Amino acid sequence: MNKGLLVQWAIAKVVREARNSLGFSQAQLADFTGLSYPFISEVERGLSGMGVEALLQVAQVLQVDAPELMRRIVEELKRGPERPEKIIGRPRKTEKKAPEPGNAGQRRGKKAAK
């Protein structure tokens, strides 16, 4: 088995467990860390790794010391991480951005009636 993939799976499990323990959604974690929602989703599904800087941001938001987060990842690696389970269903809708003033009622390529 690819060692990098096992690390991704360990990170996925640890981050998801820490996020769920605080009751945060993936979108909230993304907002609080400044990372993108798709990135957080990919990390938690074991599809993407996470660099040290991103791990530090996540640790801070999840109120876990960085060494403690790393210890949890290492412990998960020792257990032999499994592929993250696939969550069935649609992701929660995020708030839509309000239209900019002056553009209300306009569609792309068409001007508003005068």
C-alpha contacts under 8 A as a table, 3 or more apart, distances in Angstrom:
res1	aa1	res2	aa2	distance
1	M	5	L	7.66
1	M	6	L	7.58
2	N	5	L	5.34
2	N	6	L	6.57
3	K	6	L	5.11
3	K	7	V	6.36
4	G	7	V	5.11
4	G	8	Q	6.32
5	L	8	Q	5.03
5	L	9	W	6.27
5	L	46	G	7.56
6	L	9	W	5.07
6	L	10	A	6.19
6	L	77	L	6.98
6	L	80	G	7.61
6	L	81	P	6.18
6	L	82	E	7.64
7	V	10	A	5.05
7	V	11	I	6.15
7	V	49	G	7.69
7	V	73	I	7.80
7	V	77	L	6.76
8	Q	11	I	5.15
8	Q	12	A	6.04
8	Q	43	V	7.17
8	Q	46	G	5.15
8	Q	47	L	7.12
8	Q	48	S	6.45
8	Q	49	G	5.13
8	Q	50	M	7.71
9	W	12	A	4.95
9	W	13	K	6.29
9	W	44	E	7.93
9	W	45	R	7.65
9	W	46	G	4.80
9	W	81	P	5.98
9	W	82	E	6.49
9	W	83	R	5.83
9	W	84	P	6.34
10	A	13	K	5.32
10	A	14	V	6.25
10	A	73	I	5.55
10	A	74	V	7.78
10	A	76	E	5.49
10	A	77	L	5.89
10	A	81	P	5.50
10	A	82	E	7.83
11	I	14	V	5.23
11	I	15	V	5.94
11	I	43	V	7.42
11	I	44	E	7.51
11	I	46	G	7.60
11	I	49	G	7.65
11	I	50	M	7.87
11	I	73	I	5.82
12	A	15	V	5.43
12	A	16	R	6.04
12	A	43	V	5.57
12	A	44	E	4.13
12	A	45	R	6.20
12	A	46	G	5.36
12	A	84	P	6.98
13	K	16	R	5.26
13	K	17	E	6.07
13	K	44	E	6.77
13	K	84	P	6.84
14	V	17	E	5.25
14	V	18	A	6.16
14	V	69	L	7.59
14	V	72	R	6.59
14	V	73	I	6.23
14	V	76	E	7.73
15	V	18	A	5.21
15	V	19	R	6.01
15	V	44	E	6.83
15	V	58	V	7.93
16	R	19	R	5.10
16	R	20	N	5.99
16	R	44	E	6.03
17	E	20	N	5.17
17	E	21	S	6.08
18	A	21	S	5.16
18	A	22	L	6.72
18	A	62	L	6.43
19	R	22	L	5.46
19	R	23	G	6.38
19	R	24	F	5.52
19	R	25	S	7.30
19	R	26	Q	7.79
19	R	29	L	7.43
19	R	62	L	6.35
20	N	23	G	4.79
20	N	24	F	5.95
20	N	25	S	7.49
21	S	24	F	7.83
22	L	62	L	7.26
24	F	27	A	7.99
24	F	28	Q	5.86
24	F	29	L	6.34
25	S	28	Q	5.13
25	S	29	L	6.31
26	Q	29	L	5.07
26	Q	30	A	6.12
26	Q	37	Y	6.51
26	Q	40	I	6.43
26	Q	41	S	6.71
27	A	30	A	5.02
27	A	31	D	6.16
27	A	37	Y	5.43
27	A	94	T	7.43
28	Q	31	D	5.02
28	Q	32	F	6.07
29	L	32	F	5.20
29	L	33	T	6.04
29	L	37	Y	7.94
29	L	40	I	7.71
29	L	58	V	7.64
29	L	61	V	7.38
30	A	33	T	5.33
30	A	34	G	5.76
30	A	35	L	4.89
30	A	36	S	5.35
30	A	37	Y	5.10
30	A	40	I	6.40
31	D	34	G	5.29
31	D	35	L	6.75
31	D	36	S	7.44
31	D	37	Y	7.72
32	F	35	L	7.93
32	F	61	V	6.58
33	T	57	Q	5.63
33	T	58	V	6.13
33	T	61	V	6.47
35	L	39	F	6.91
35	L	40	I	7.16
35	L	54	A	7.70
36	S	39	F	5.22
36	S	40	I	6.43
37	Y	40	I	5.17
37	Y	41	S	6.13
38	P	41	S	5.02
38	P	42	E	6.11
39	F	42	E	5.09
39	F	43	V	6.16
39	F	48	S	7.62
40	I	43	V	5.12
40	I	44	E	6.21
41	S	44	E	5.24
41	S	45	R	6.20
42	E	45	R	5.09
42	E	46	G	6.23
42	E	47	L	5.06
42	E	48	S	5.43
43	V	46	G	5.14
43	V	47	L	5.84
43	V	48	S	4.84
43	V	49	G	6.03
43	V	50	M	6.95
44	E	47	L	7.60
44	E	84	P	7.45
45	R	48	S	7.78
45	R	84	P	5.66
45	R	85	E	7.49
45	R	86	K	7.24
46	G	49	G	7.30
46	G	83	R	6.95
46	G	84	P	6.22
50	M	54	A	6.12
50	M	55	L	6.37
51	G	54	A	5.39
51	G	55	L	6.18
52	V	55	L	4.99
52	V	56	L	6.15
53	E	56	L	5.14
53	E	57	Q	6.38
54	A	57	Q	5.05
54	A	58	V	6.18
55	L	58	V	5.07
55	L	59	A	6.00
55	L	66	A	7.61
56	L	59	A	5.06
56	L	60	Q	6.20
56	L	66	A	6.03
57	Q	60	Q	5.29
57	Q	61	V	6.40
58	V	61	V	5.24
58	V	62	L	6.00
59	A	62	L	5.12
59	A	63	Q	6.03
59	A	64	V	5.02
59	A	65	D	6.13
59	A	66	A	5.58
59	A	69	L	6.59
60	Q	63	Q	5.15
60	Q	64	V	6.15
60	Q	65	D	6.93
60	Q	66	A	7.51
61	V	64	V	7.72
64	V	68	E	6.44
64	V	69	L	6.28
65	D	68	E	5.17
65	D	69	L	6.30
66	A	69	L	5.06
66	A	70	M	6.23
67	P	70	M	5.06
67	P	71	R	6.06
68	E	71	R	4.93
68	E	72	R	6.24
69	L	72	R	5.17
69	L	73	I	6.37
70	M	73	I	5.00
70	M	74	V	6.17
71	R	74	V	5.10
71	R	75	E	6.12
72	R	75	E	5.06
72	R	76	E	6.16
73	I	76	E	5.09
73	I	77	L	6.23
74	V	77	L	4.97
74	V	78	K	6.29
75	E	78	K	5.07
75	E	79	R	6.40
76	E	79	R	5.09
76	E	80	G	6.38
76	E	81	P	5.84
77	L	80	G	5.08
77	L	81	P	5.69
78	K	81	P	7.81
99	P	103	N	6.68
99	P	104	A	6.25
100	E	103	N	5.72
100	E	104	A	7.00
101	P	104	A	6.46
103	N	106	Q	5.60
105	G	112	A	6.63
106	Q	110	K	6.47
106	Q	111	K	6.07
106	Q	112	A	5.35
107	R	110	K	5.48
107	R	111	K	7.26
107	R	112	A	7.98
